[in-house]
Amino acid sequence: MQTKEHQNNHKIVDYDAVLDEKFGVEGSPDRIQAEEKAYAFYTGQIIEDARKKAKISQAELARRIGSDRSYISRVEKGQTEPKISTFYRIMNALNYRIEFSMNI
């Protein structure tokens, strides 16, 4: 017999409805703002993970791209989002190659 804390109610959740309720409907200003914050956070996580795998400090990464450690910190925390050209410079400094593909 399962205890209450280990029960799985097998509920199906409509995550679109959850997002709509929390952030507004898709395309609304609140939803767009929430998505932009999420993208900035995700970009920061990609950079932080790559930097840690490369085993270099924020200060060293900043030096490699001609910036300062506080900028790298803000990017990794999702407080600021780098321009695409800066993202390329960061990833290049970490010896990563970025590729895009277009499906037409």
Helices and strands as residue ranges (DSSP letters): G 4-6, H 15-23, H 29-54, H 58-65, H 69-76, H 84-93
